[in-house]
Amino acid sequence: MPGFVKVATVDEIPEGSFKSLEVDFDRIVIAHTADGYFAFADQCTHDGEPFGKGKLKGHEIICTRHGARFDVRTGAATSAPAIVPVDTFETKVDGRDILVRLE
C-alpha cells in the first residue's frame, strides 16, 4: 500500500475552507472543518462535476450543479440527487504538512 504524500500545508487551507488539487493524476479535495482535515475525490458522483466551485457548510460539501451534498468525513451522499458516496482518503497532519494516502 502506498505511503502518505504531502499535498498542502495547514496555512493553505484555513478552517471552513477547502482546496482542490491534483496528486499523482488523481483530482482530490482537502477540506478543513472543526474536526480536522479530510480528503475526498474531486468529482460529484451524481454527474461528475468537480467540487472546486462548490461550498463547504460544516461537514458537507455542496455541488454547485444540482445541489447534491456529501459528508466530507465519510464521503456519504447526504442529499439528493446523489446517492453514491464519493471516495475518501486517509489524511493526517505532520507538523504543518497535510498528508494523504492515495491508493
VEXZA-36170 format. One record per atom (N, C-alpha, C): atom name; residue in one letter; y negated, x negated, z. Coordinates in nm, 2 decimals. Layout:
N
   a  r       y       x       z
  CA  A       Y       X       Z
...
This chain:
103
   a  r       y       x       z
   N  M    0.12   -0.09    0.00
  CA  M    0.00    0.00    0.00
   C  M   -0.12   -0.09    0.00
   N  P   -0.22   -0.06   -0.09
  CA  P   -0.34   -0.14   -0.09
   C  P   -0.42   -0.14    0.04
   N  G   -0.50   -0.25    0.06
  CA  G   -0.58   -0.26    0.18
   C  G   -0.71   -0.18    0.16
   N  F   -0.79   -0.20    0.26
  CA  F   -0.92   -0.14    0.26
   C  F   -1.02   -0.22    0.17
   N  V   -1.11   -0.15    0.11
  CA  V   -1.21   -0.20    0.02
   C  V   -1.35   -0.17    0.07
   N  K   -1.44   -0.26    0.08
  CA  K   -1.58   -0.23    0.12
   C  K   -1.65   -0.15    0.01
   N  V   -1.71   -0.04    0.04
  CA  V   -1.77    0.05   -0.05
   C  V   -1.92    0.07   -0.03
   N  A   -1.97    0.04    0.09
  CA  A   -2.11    0.06    0.13
   C  A   -2.13    0.00    0.26
   N  T   -2.26    0.00    0.30
  CA  T   -2.29   -0.03    0.44
   C  T   -2.35    0.09    0.51
   N  V   -2.34    0.09    0.64
  CA  V   -2.39    0.21    0.72
   C  V   -2.54    0.24    0.69
   N  D   -2.62    0.14    0.66
  CA  D   -2.76    0.16    0.63
   C  D   -2.78    0.24    0.50
   N  E   -2.68    0.24    0.41
  CA  E   -2.70    0.30    0.28
   C  E   -2.68    0.45    0.29
   N  I   -2.61    0.50    0.39
  CA  I   -2.57    0.64    0.40
   C  I   -2.61    0.70    0.54
   N  P   -2.73    0.74    0.56
  CA  P   -2.77    0.80    0.69
   C  P   -2.69    0.93    0.72
   N  E   -2.68    0.96    0.85
  CA  E   -2.61    1.08    0.89
   C  E   -2.68    1.20    0.81
   N  G   -2.59    1.29    0.77
  CA  G   -2.64    1.41    0.69
   C  G   -2.65    1.39    0.54
   N  S   -2.61    1.27    0.50
  CA  S   -2.62    1.24    0.35
   C  S   -2.49    1.19    0.30
   N  F   -2.48    1.17    0.17
  CA  F   -2.36    1.12    0.10
   C  F   -2.40    1.04   -0.02
   N  K   -2.30    0.96   -0.06
  CA  K   -2.33    0.87   -0.18
   C  K   -2.20    0.88   -0.27
   N  S   -2.23    0.90   -0.40
  CA  S   -2.12    0.89   -0.50
   C  S   -2.12    0.75   -0.55
   N  L   -2.00    0.70   -0.58
  CA  L   -1.98    0.57   -0.63
   C  L   -1.85    0.55   -0.70
   N  E   -1.83    0.44   -0.78
  CA  E   -1.71    0.41   -0.84
   C  E   -1.65    0.29   -0.78
   N  V   -1.52    0.30   -0.75
  CA  V   -1.45    0.19   -0.69
   C  V   -1.31    0.17   -0.76
   N  D   -1.29    0.06   -0.82
  CA  D   -1.17    0.03   -0.89
   C  D   -1.13    0.15   -0.98
   N  F   -1.23    0.20   -1.06
  CA  F   -1.21    0.30   -1.16
   C  F   -1.19    0.44   -1.10
   N  D   -1.21    0.46   -0.97
  CA  D   -1.20    0.59   -0.90
   C  D   -1.34    0.63   -0.87
   N  R   -1.38    0.75   -0.90
  CA  R   -1.51    0.81   -0.85
   C  R   -1.48    0.87   -0.72
   N  I   -1.56    0.83   -0.62
  CA  I   -1.54    0.88   -0.48
   C  I   -1.68    0.91   -0.42
   N  V   -1.68    0.99   -0.32
  CA  V   -1.80    1.02   -0.24
   C  V   -1.77    0.98   -0.10
   N  I   -1.87    0.92   -0.04
  CA  I   -1.87    0.88    0.10
   C  I   -1.98    0.98    0.17
   N  A   -1.93    1.06    0.26
  CA  A   -2.02    1.15    0.34
   C  A   -2.03    1.10    0.48
   N  H   -2.15    1.11    0.54
  CA  H   -2.17    1.07    0.68
   C  H   -2.21    1.20    0.75
   N  T   -2.12    1.24    0.84
  CA  T   -2.15    1.36    0.93
   C  T   -2.16    1.31    1.07
   N  A   -2.18    1.41    1.16
  CA  A   -2.19    1.38    1.30
   C  A   -2.06    1.32    1.35
   N  D   -1.95    1.34    1.28
  CA  D   -1.82    1.29    1.32
   C  D   -1.78    1.16    1.26
   N  G   -1.87    1.10    1.17
  CA  G   -1.84    0.98    1.11
   C  G   -1.85    0.98    0.96
   N  Y   -1.78    0.89    0.90
  CA  Y   -1.78    0.87    0.75
   C  Y   -1.65    0.92    0.70
   N  F   -1.66    0.99    0.58
  CA  F   -1.54    1.05    0.52
   C  F   -1.55    1.02    0.37
   N  A   -1.44    0.99    0.31
  CA  A   -1.43    0.96    0.16
   C  A   -1.34    1.06    0.10
   N  F   -1.38    1.11   -0.02
  CA  F   -1.30    1.20   -0.10
   C  F   -1.33    1.19   -0.25
   N  A   -1.25    1.25   -0.33
  CA  A   -1.26    1.24   -0.48
   C  A   -1.39    1.31   -0.52
   N  D   -1.46    1.25   -0.61
  CA  D   -1.59    1.30   -0.66
   C  D   -1.57    1.39   -0.78
   N  Q   -1.49    1.50   -0.75
  CA  Q   -1.46    1.60   -0.86
   C  Q   -1.42    1.73   -0.80
   N  C   -1.50    1.83   -0.82
  CA  C   -1.46    1.97   -0.77
   C  C   -1.33    2.01   -0.83
   N  T   -1.24    2.06   -0.75
  CA  T   -1.11    2.10   -0.81
   C  T   -1.12    2.23   -0.88
   N  H   -1.23    2.30   -0.87
  CA  H   -1.24    2.43   -0.95
   C  H   -1.27    2.40   -1.09
   N  D   -1.36    2.31   -1.13
  CA  D   -1.40    2.30   -1.27
   C  D   -1.43    2.15   -1.30
   N  G   -1.40    2.06   -1.21
  CA  G   -1.42    1.92   -1.25
   C  G   -1.56    1.86   -1.23
   N  E   -1.66    1.94   -1.19
  CA  E   -1.79    1.90   -1.17
   C  E   -1.80    1.79   -1.06
   N  P   -1.87    1.68   -1.09
  CA  P   -1.89    1.58   -0.98
   C  P   -1.98    1.64   -0.87
   N  F   -1.96    1.58   -0.75
  CA  F   -2.04    1.63   -0.63
   C  F   -2.17    1.56   -0.62
   N  G   -2.21    1.47   -0.71
  CA  G   -2.33    1.39   -0.70
   C  G   -2.45    1.47   -0.68
   N  K   -2.46    1.59   -0.74
  CA  K   -2.58    1.67   -0.72
   C  K   -2.56    1.78   -0.62
   N  G   -2.45    1.78   -0.55
  CA  G   -2.42    1.88   -0.45
   C  G   -2.50    1.87   -0.32
   N  K   -2.46    1.95   -0.23
  CA  K   -2.53    1.95   -0.10
   C  K   -2.43    1.93    0.01
   N  L   -2.47    1.86    0.11
  CA  L   -2.39    1.84    0.23
   C  L   -2.45    1.92    0.34
   N  K   -2.37    2.02    0.40
  CA  K   -2.41    2.10    0.51
   C  K   -2.31    2.09    0.62
   N  G   -2.34    2.02    0.72
  CA  G   -2.25    2.00    0.83
   C  G   -2.13    1.92    0.78
   N  H   -2.01    1.98    0.78
  CA  H   -1.89    1.91    0.73
   C  H   -1.84    1.96    0.60
   N  E   -1.93    2.03    0.53
  CA  E   -1.89    2.08    0.39
   C  E   -1.98    2.02    0.28
   N  I   -1.91    1.99    0.17
  CA  I   -1.98    1.95    0.05
   C  I   -1.98    2.08   -0.04
   N  I   -2.09    2.11   -0.10
  CA  I   -2.11    2.23   -0.18
   C  I   -2.13    2.19   -0.33
   N  C   -2.04    2.23   -0.42
  CA  C   -2.05    2.20   -0.56
   C  C   -2.17    2.29   -0.61
   N  T   -2.25    2.23   -0.69
  CA  T   -2.37    2.30   -0.75
   C  T   -2.33    2.39   -0.86
   N  R   -2.22    2.37   -0.93
  CA  R   -2.19    2.46   -1.04
   C  R   -2.16    2.60   -1.00
   N  H   -2.07    2.62   -0.91
  CA  H   -2.02    2.76   -0.88
   C  H   -2.02    2.78   -0.73
   N  G   -2.07    2.69   -0.65
  CA  G   -2.08    2.71   -0.51
   C  G   -1.95    2.69   -0.43
   N  A   -1.85    2.63   -0.49
  CA  A   -1.73    2.60   -0.41
   C  A   -1.76    2.50   -0.30
   N  R   -1.69    2.52   -0.19
  CA  R   -1.71    2.44   -0.07
   C  R   -1.58    2.37   -0.03
   N  F   -1.60    2.25    0.03
  CA  F   -1.49    2.17    0.07
   C  F   -1.52    2.10    0.21
   N  D   -1.42    2.09    0.30
  CA  D   -1.44    2.02    0.42
   C  D   -1.42    1.87    0.39
   N  V   -1.53    1.80    0.42
  CA  V   -1.52    1.65    0.38
   C  V   -1.42    1.58    0.47
   N  R   -1.39    1.63    0.59
  CA  R   -1.29    1.56    0.68
   C  R   -1.15    1.57    0.63
   N  T   -1.12    1.69    0.57
  CA  T   -0.98    1.71    0.53
   C  T   -0.96    1.73    0.38
   N  G   -1.06    1.76    0.31
  CA  G   -1.05    1.79    0.17
   C  G   -1.03    1.94    0.14
   N  A   -1.00    2.02    0.24
  CA  A   -0.96    2.16    0.22
   C  A   -1.07    2.24    0.15
   N  A   -1.03    2.32    0.06
  CA  A   -1.13    2.41    0.00
   C  A   -1.16    2.52    0.10
   N  T   -1.29    2.54    0.13
  CA  T   -1.33    2.64    0.23
   C  T   -1.39    2.76    0.18
   N  S   -1.42    2.77    0.05
  CA  S   -1.47    2.90   -0.01
   C  S   -1.44    2.90   -0.16
   N  A   -1.42    3.02   -0.21
  CA  A   -1.40    3.04   -0.35
   C  A   -1.52    3.00   -0.43
   N  P   -1.51    2.96   -0.55
  CA  P   -1.39    2.98   -0.63
   C  P   -1.28    2.88   -0.62
   N  A   -1.30    2.77   -0.55
  CA  A   -1.20    2.66   -0.53
   C  A   -1.09    2.71   -0.43
   N  I   -0.97    2.67   -0.47
  CA  I   -0.85    2.70   -0.38
   C  I   -0.77    2.57   -0.35
   N  V   -0.79    2.47   -0.44
  CA  V   -0.71    2.35   -0.43
   C  V   -0.80    2.24   -0.36
   N  P   -0.74    2.17   -0.26
  CA  P   -0.82    2.07   -0.19
   C  P   -0.86    1.95   -0.28
   N  V   -0.96    1.88   -0.24
  CA  V   -0.99    1.75   -0.30
   C  V   -0.92    1.64   -0.23
   N  D   -0.88    1.53   -0.30
  CA  D   -0.81    1.42   -0.24
   C  D   -0.91    1.35   -0.14
   N  T   -0.86    1.31   -0.03
  CA  T   -0.93    1.23    0.06
   C  T   -0.88    1.09    0.08
   N  F   -0.95    1.00    0.14
  CA  F   -0.91    0.86    0.15
   C  F   -0.94    0.82    0.29
   N  E   -0.86    0.74    0.35
  CA  E   -0.88    0.69    0.48
   C  E   -1.00    0.60    0.48
   N  T   -1.09    0.62    0.58
  CA  T   -1.21    0.55    0.59
   C  T   -1.23    0.49    0.73
   N  K   -1.29    0.37    0.73
  CA  K   -1.32    0.31    0.86
   C  K   -1.45    0.23    0.85
   N  V   -1.51    0.20    0.97
  CA  V   -1.63    0.11    0.97
   C  V   -1.59   -0.02    1.04
   N  D   -1.63   -0.13    0.98
  CA  D   -1.60   -0.26    1.03
   C  D   -1.74   -0.33    1.04
   N  G   -1.79   -0.34    1.16
  CA  G   -1.93   -0.39    1.18
   C  G   -2.03   -0.29    1.11
   N  R   -2.09   -0.34    1.01
  CA  R   -2.19   -0.25    0.93
   C  R   -2.13   -0.20    0.80
   N  D   -2.01   -0.25    0.77
  CA  D   -1.94   -0.22    0.64
   C  D   -1.86   -0.09    0.65
   N  I   -1.87   -0.01    0.55
  CA  I   -1.78    0.11    0.53
   C  I   -1.67    0.07    0.44
   N  L   -1.55    0.09    0.49
  CA  L   -1.43    0.05    0.41
   C  L   -1.35    0.18    0.38
   N  V   -1.29    0.18    0.26
  CA  V   -1.20    0.29    0.22
   C  V   -1.07    0.23    0.17
   N  R   -0.96    0.30    0.20
  CA  R   -0.83    0.27    0.15
   C  R   -0.80    0.36    0.03
   N  L   -0.79    0.30   -0.09
  CA  L   -0.76    0.37   -0.21
   C  L   -0.61    0.35   -0.24
   N  E   -0.55    0.45   -0.29
  CA  E   -0.40    0.44   -0.32
   C  E   -0.38    0.42   -0.47
